[in-house]
Amino acid sequence: MQETFPTPKARRYTLAAGLETLGTLAVIFFVAFPLLWMLLTAFKTPADSFTPKIFFQPTLDNFRAVFSDPVFLGSHLWISALVSFVTVAITVPLGAAAAYVISRHRFRGRETLTLLILITQFVPAVVVAIPFFTLFRTLNLIDTPWGLIILYLSFTLPYAIWLLRGFFDALPIEVEEASFIDGCNEFQTLRLVTVPLIMPGILVSAVFAFISAWNEFFFALIMARSNAQTLPLAIQGISGAKGPQWEQVAAASMVVMVPILIMSLFIRKYFVEGITVGAVK
């Protein structure tokens, strides 16, 4: 029986597939390892947190500590939840309404307005920090959740408008015209026909707004003092007599990550679809 050997093309394909697999595993390792190490540290004792132990006696003392005095994440958790959910509640409907008007209505300066909305995404946060601080100090919005909400809307709302416009543009106008023939007005068409069809984009906008507000640190560091400290600010303040208590920092970080992980599990399908569809114009 004649023995067959792989052709040069087959060998190149096998080598490329092997390199691709190794590259994928390397990326997964570098992404997952810090998260895994943080998870392990969250259950370690203060003595074990400075060692590379993988097998140790786990403890829940760190989670009890961060929800007790003097850290007490409960109040900061409430502030972060309030700011994040209100930001989402304002971003999604306003972003969808603005994107619909820009996509479906023709008016002078439409493309210029769209370009200006896009340009706001490229402005560094440090550039607008001082003007916002000066304005909010005059309006007595320093160290208030409402000041943070207004700040976060300045970058979540333009992103939502830009993303959702791509969805509206990708949706055939004939779908809405058919609903007009059936007797729907523009608002009913938007609510009953258009919005359900672009739901993946709405979910992506909501997730982006929530994550941006939930994880934001720079503006919160400048605008918040004691009454409006969010979770990221509370974490950076966890320290003891000998410096940062890394085991408690890891436990608090896990608390911050849990809502994001749960949200990702439930909407991962729509998130991928929203990114791919919304990017096509």
C-alpha positions in Angstrom: 0.0 0.0 0.0 1.5 3.3 -1.1 2.1 5.7 1.8 0.8 9.3 1.2 2.5 12.4 2.5 0.9 15.7 3.2 1.4 18.2 0.4 3.3 21.5 1.0 0.0 23.4 0.9 -1.5 21.0 3.5 1.6 21.4 5.7 1.4 25.2 5.5 -2.3 25.1 6.4 -1.6 22.8 9.4 1.2 25.1 10.6 -1.0 28.2 10.2 -3.8 26.5 12.1 -1.4 25.6 14.9 0.0 29.1 15.2 -3.5 30.5 15.2 -4.4 28.1 18.0 -1.3 29.1 20.0 -2.0 32.7 19.5 -5.6 32.4 20.6 -4.5 30.5 23.8 -1.9 33.1 24.5 -4.5 35.9 24.3 -6.9 34.0 26.5 -4.2 33.4 29.0 -3.1 37.1 29.2 -6.8 38.2 29.5 -8.0 35.5 31.9 -4.9 35.2 34.2 -5.3 38.6 36.0 -9.0 37.9 36.6 -8.3 34.4 37.9 -5.5 35.7 40.2 -7.8 38.5 41.5 -10.5 35.8 42.2 -7.9 33.7 44.2 -6.7 36.7 46.1 -10.2 37.7 47.1 -10.4 34.5 49.1 -7.0 34.6 50.7 -5.9 35.7 54.1 -3.7 38.8 54.5 -0.7 36.6 54.9 -1.5 34.4 51.8 -2.3 37.4 49.6 1.5 38.1 49.3 2.3 34.6 48.3 1.8 32.8 44.9 -0.2 30.0 46.5 -2.8 28.4 44.4 -4.0 25.9 47.0 -4.9 27.5 50.3 -7.7 27.6 52.9 -10.3 30.0 51.4 -12.0 32.6 53.6 -14.9 35.0 53.2 -13.5 37.5 55.7 -12.5 39.9 52.9 -16.0 40.2 51.6 -17.3 40.8 55.1 -14.6 43.4 55.7 -15.5 45.5 52.6 -19.1 45.6 53.6 -18.3 46.7 57.1 -16.8 49.8 58.6 -14.6 51.6 57.7 -14.8 50.6 54.0 -18.6 49.8 53.8 -19.1 49.4 50.1 -22.9 49.3 50.5 -23.2 53.1 50.2 -20.8 53.3 47.3 -22.7 50.4 45.6 -25.9 52.4 45.9 -24.3 55.5 44.3 -22.8 53.5 41.4 -26.1 51.7 40.8 -28.0 55.0 40.8 -25.6 56.8 38.5 -25.3 53.8 36.1 -29.0 53.0 35.8 -30.1 56.7 35.4 -27.4 57.2 32.8 -28.8 54.2 30.8 -32.4 55.3 31.3 -31.5 58.7 29.7 -29.0 57.5 27.1 -31.1 54.9 25.4 -34.4 56.8 24.6 -32.6 60.1 23.8 -30.0 58.3 21.7 -32.6 56.3 19.8 -34.8 59.4 19.2 -31.9 61.5 18.0 -30.5 58.7 15.8 -34.0 58.1 14.3 -34.4 61.8 13.4 -30.9 62.0 11.8 -31.5 58.8 9.8 -35.0 59.3 8.6 -35.4 63.0 8.3 -33.6 65.3 5.8 -32.6 68.7 7.1 -29.8 71.2 6.6 -26.7 70.4 8.4 -27.6 66.8 9.1 -24.2 65.3 8.1 -22.3 68.2 9.9 -24.3 67.4 13.1 -23.4 63.7 12.7 -19.8 64.6 12.3 -19.8 66.8 15.4 -21.3 64.0 17.4 -18.6 61.7 16.3 -15.8 64.2 17.0 -16.9 64.4 20.7 -15.7 60.8 21.1 -12.2 61.8 20.3 -11.9 64.6 22.9 -9.6 63.6 25.7 -11.4 63.6 29.1 -8.6 65.7 30.7 -9.4 68.5 28.2 -13.0 68.9 29.4 -12.4 68.1 33.1 -11.5 71.7 34.2 -14.4 73.4 32.3 -16.9 70.8 33.7 -15.5 71.3 37.2 -15.8 75.1 37.0 -19.3 74.8 35.7 -20.5 72.3 38.2 -18.9 74.3 41.1 -21.0 77.2 40.0 -24.2 75.1 39.8 -23.4 73.3 43.1 -23.2 69.9 41.4 -19.8 68.9 42.8 -20.0 65.8 44.9 -23.5 64.9 43.7 -24.7 61.9 41.7 -26.5 64.2 39.3 -23.3 65.9 38.3 -21.7 62.5 37.5 -24.8 61.5 35.5 -24.6 64.7 33.4 -20.9 64.1 32.9 -21.4 60.5 31.8 -24.1 61.5 29.4 -21.6 63.6 27.6 -19.9 60.5 26.2 -22.5 57.8 26.4 -25.2 59.7 24.5 -23.0 60.6 21.4 -21.9 56.9 21.2 -25.5 55.7 21.3 -26.6 58.2 18.6 -23.8 57.2 16.3 -24.3 53.4 16.9 -28.1 53.5 16.5 -28.0 55.6 13.4 -26.2 52.7 11.7 -29.1 50.4 12.7 -31.7 52.8 11.4 -29.8 53.3 8.2 -29.6 49.5 7.7 -33.3 49.0 8.3 -35.2 49.3 5.0 -37.5 52.3 4.9 -40.2 50.1 3.2 -40.8 48.4 6.5 -41.9 51.6 8.1 -43.9 52.7 5.0 -45.9 49.4 5.2 -46.9 50.3 8.8 -48.0 53.8 7.6 -50.2 52.1 5.1 -51.7 50.0 7.8 -52.7 53.1 9.7 -49.9 53.7 12.2 -48.6 57.1 12.8 -44.8 57.8 13.1 -44.7 57.3 16.9 -46.6 54.0 16.7 -44.3 52.8 13.9 -41.2 53.7 15.9 -42.5 51.9 19.0 -44.1 48.8 17.5 -42.0 48.2 14.4 -38.7 50.0 14.3 -37.5 49.6 17.9 -38.1 45.8 18.1 -36.1 45.4 14.9 -33.1 47.4 16.2 -33.2 45.8 19.6 -29.7 44.4 19.4 -28.4 48.0 18.9 -30.4 49.3 21.8 -29.0 46.6 24.0 -25.5 47.3 23.0 -26.0 51.0 23.7 -27.5 50.2 27.1 -24.6 47.9 28.0 -22.0 50.4 26.9 -23.7 53.2 28.9 -23.9 51.0 32.0 -20.3 49.8 31.8 -19.0 53.3 31.1 -20.8 54.7 34.1 -20.2 51.7 36.4 -16.4 51.6 35.8 -15.6 55.3 35.2 -12.9 56.6 37.5 -11.3 59.8 36.2 -14.3 62.2 36.4 -15.5 60.6 39.6 -12.1 61.3 41.2 -12.4 65.0 40.2 -16.1 65.6 40.9 -16.8 63.4 43.9 -15.7 63.9 47.5 -17.6 61.9 50.1 -21.3 62.0 49.2 -21.0 60.7 45.7 -18.1 58.3 45.8 -18.6 55.4 43.4 -17.2 51.9 43.7 -13.9 52.5 41.8 -13.2 55.5 44.1 -13.9 53.4 47.2 -11.6 50.6 46.0 -8.6 52.8 45.5 -9.1 54.1 49.1 -8.9 50.6 50.7 -5.8 50.6 52.8 -4.5 49.7 56.2 -1.6 50.7 58.5 0.8 48.9 56.2 -0.6 50.2 52.9 -3.1 48.7 50.5 -4.9 45.6 51.7 -4.8 43.7 48.5 -7.0 40.9 49.6 -9.8 43.4 50.3 -9.1 45.3 47.1 -9.5 42.0 45.2 -12.8 41.2 47.0 -14.2 44.7 46.3 -13.1 44.3 42.6 -15.0 41.1 42.4 -18.1 42.9 43.7 -17.6 45.5 40.9 -17.2 42.8 38.2 -20.3 40.7 39.2 -23.0 42.9 37.5 -20.9 43.2 34.3 -20.4 39.4 34.1 -24.0 38.6 34.7 -25.1 41.2 32.1 -22.6 39.7 29.6 -23.9 36.2 30.0 -27.5 37.2 29.3 -26.9 39.5 26.3 -23.7 38.1 24.7 -25.7 37.0 21.6 -27.2 40.4 21.1 -24.0 42.2 21.9 -22.1 40.5 19.1 -24.9 41.1 16.7 -25.2 44.7 17.7 -21.5 45.3 17.1 -21.4 43.7 13.7 -24.7 45.1 12.3 -24.3 48.5 13.8 -20.9 48.9 12.2 -22.2 48.5 8.7 -23.6 51.5 7.0 
